[in-house]
Amino acid sequence: MYWFRAKTYGWGWTPSTWQGWAVTVVWGAGFIAWLVYRVSIKGADAGPLFDLTTVSGAVVLIAVFSFVCWLKGEPLGPWRWGR
């Protein structure tokens, strides 16, 4: 059984089981926690390295979530215009 089904409109996945929703909620909480953590340590002289680290962490979290969706989701085809 797929945890994520292909979206009816557009391209991507949406949770379809409790496992998919659990992964989505945990990922969302982790993403928000990462951003809150990065903002809380930002000093007056954070500079561009702070921004690069923050964006890099966000990209890694998004890539991991996308990989889980790809593993546990329906195969994606072309853009969907509805059924």
Number of C-alpha atoms within 10 A of each C-alpha: 9 16 22 25 20 20 17 14 11 12 14 21 20 18 19 15 13 11 14 21 15 13 16 18 12 12 16 15 11 14 16 13 12 16 14 11 12 15 14 9 10 12 9 6 7 11 10 9 9 16 14 11 12 16 13 12 16 17 12 11 17 15 12 13 16 15 12 16 24 16 13 16 22 18 14 14 9 8 12 14 10 8 5
